[in-house]
Amino acid sequence: MRLLNAGFQKKTAIFIIMVMALPALCGAVDIQLPGINLRYGKLERSRDVTKIFETPRILENHKYYYNGWGSVPYAIIAINSKYKLRKGLWKAVEATVPLLRSWVHQMDMIYGYAPYGFNILDHKGNQVGVWYSSKQWTTIVIEEGNQIAVFAPEAPGFRGGK
């Protein structure tokens, strides 16, 4: 009986992990199970967003946040003011053109991969913000009341050397 129970628990754990993690890896999804409502957004690569950061230009009706150690962010996001970013590892910042220009230049010079722009989409494919980072993936959870959680990226590689 114990072996049967252990096997069932293992299969249940694998199922739960798949239900929670797989949507985040696959893209924007809305999963509804009894007592569980999981809505995942996704990143969509965008040349237009890359140009917004590299020009740089401040988006109206967006709040800016960054994540990283020291003075060079791992990622910069701008969330539409209709949405509220869940508190966490992101730091709010009053974005200015000189600040963005400096960050974009430093991110391009220091990290191992060139940063790129992405649209942040909700579970229905609606744009809720933008993402700029050398990391091209994250988990985005759409919560009740226009609140979203955007997981912070891991530290990017460093070029090092000269």
C-alpha positions in Angstrom: 0.0 0.0 0.0 2.9 2.4 0.8 4.5 1.8 -2.6 1.2 2.5 -4.3 0.7 5.7 -2.3 4.3 6.9 -3.0 3.8 6.3 -6.7 0.6 8.3 -6.6 2.2 11.1 -4.7 5.1 11.3 -7.2 2.7 11.4 -10.2 0.6 14.1 -8.5 3.7 16.2 -7.8 4.9 15.9 -11.4 1.4 16.9 -12.6 1.3 19.9 -10.3 4.8 21.0 -11.5 3.7 20.6 -15.1 0.5 22.6 -14.6 2.3 25.5 -13.0 5.6 25.6 -14.9 4.8 24.4 -18.5 2.5 27.4 -19.3 5.2 29.8 -18.3 7.6 28.1 -20.7 5.1 27.9 -23.6 3.6 31.3 -23.6 0.5 33.2 -22.7 -2.0 30.7 -21.1 -5.2 30.8 -19.0 -5.6 27.5 -17.0 -8.7 27.0 -15.0 -9.1 23.9 -12.8 -11.4 23.5 -9.8 -10.1 25.9 -7.2 -7.1 27.0 -9.3 -7.0 29.9 -11.8 -3.5 30.3 -13.4 -3.0 33.0 -16.0 0.4 33.3 -17.5 1.6 36.0 -19.8 4.7 35.9 -22.1 7.4 38.0 -23.7 7.2 38.7 -27.4 10.4 39.9 -29.1 10.0 43.3 -30.7 12.4 45.4 -32.8 10.1 48.4 -32.1 10.7 48.0 -28.3 14.4 47.6 -28.9 14.4 51.0 -30.8 12.4 52.6 -27.9 15.2 51.8 -25.5 18.1 52.4 -27.9 16.8 55.8 -29.1 15.9 56.2 -26.1 12.3 57.3 -25.6 10.2 57.5 -22.5 6.8 55.8 -22.9 3.8 57.8 -21.7 1.5 56.2 -19.2 4.1 53.7 -18.1 5.9 53.2 -14.8 9.6 52.1 -15.1 11.4 49.5 -13.0 14.8 47.9 -13.1 16.4 44.9 -11.6 20.1 44.2 -10.9 23.0 44.7 -8.7 25.0 48.0 -8.7 24.5 50.7 -11.2 23.9 48.5 -14.3 20.5 46.8 -14.6 20.0 43.1 -15.6 16.6 44.2 -17.0 14.4 47.3 -17.4 10.7 47.1 -17.7 8.0 49.7 -18.2 4.5 48.7 -17.1 1.3 50.4 -18.4 -0.2 52.5 -15.7 -3.5 50.5 -16.0 -1.6 47.6 -14.3 0.1 47.3 -10.9 3.4 45.5 -10.6 3.4 43.1 -7.7 6.0 44.1 -5.1 9.2 42.1 -5.3 12.7 42.5 -6.6 12.0 45.3 -9.1 12.9 48.8 -8.1 10.8 51.7 -9.3 12.7 54.5 -11.0 11.8 57.9 -12.5 13.0 57.2 -16.0 14.8 60.0 -18.0 16.3 59.9 -21.4 19.9 60.3 -20.1 19.4 57.6 -17.5 18.0 55.1 -20.1 20.8 56.1 -22.6 23.4 55.3 -19.9 21.9 52.0 -18.8 21.4 50.8 -22.4 25.0 51.6 -23.2 26.4 49.9 -20.1 24.2 46.8 -20.5 25.4 46.4 -24.1 29.1 46.8 -23.0 29.2 44.7 -19.8 26.9 41.7 -20.3 27.7 38.7 -22.5 24.7 39.1 -24.8 23.3 42.2 -26.4 20.0 43.4 -24.7 16.9 43.2 -26.8 13.3 44.6 -26.4 10.2 42.5 -25.8 6.5 43.3 -25.4 5.1 41.9 -22.1 1.8 40.3 -23.0 -1.0 39.1 -20.7 -2.7 35.7 -21.0 -5.0 37.0 -23.8 -2.1 38.5 -25.8 -2.8 42.1 -24.7 0.3 44.3 -24.2 0.8 45.3 -20.5 4.3 46.6 -20.8 7.8 46.3 -22.3 11.0 44.4 -21.3 14.6 45.2 -22.2 17.3 42.7 -21.2 19.9 40.3 -22.6 17.7 37.6 -20.9 14.9 36.5 -23.2 12.6 34.7 -20.9 10.8 35.2 -17.6 7.6 34.1 -15.9 4.7 36.5 -16.0 1.6 35.9 -13.8 -1.6 37.8 -14.4 -3.4 38.3 -11.1 -6.8 39.7 -10.1 -7.4 43.4 -10.3 -5.0 44.2 -13.1 -2.1 43.2 -10.9 0.8 41.4 -12.6 3.9 39.6 -11.3 7.0 39.7 -13.5 9.8 37.5 -12.3 13.2 39.1 -12.2 15.8 37.6 -14.5 18.9 35.8 -13.4 22.2 37.6 -13.7 23.4 37.8 -17.3 26.8 36.7 -18.4 29.6 39.1 -18.3 32.0 39.8 -21.1 35.0 40.5 -18.9 38.4 40.9 -20.4 39.9 44.2 -21.7 
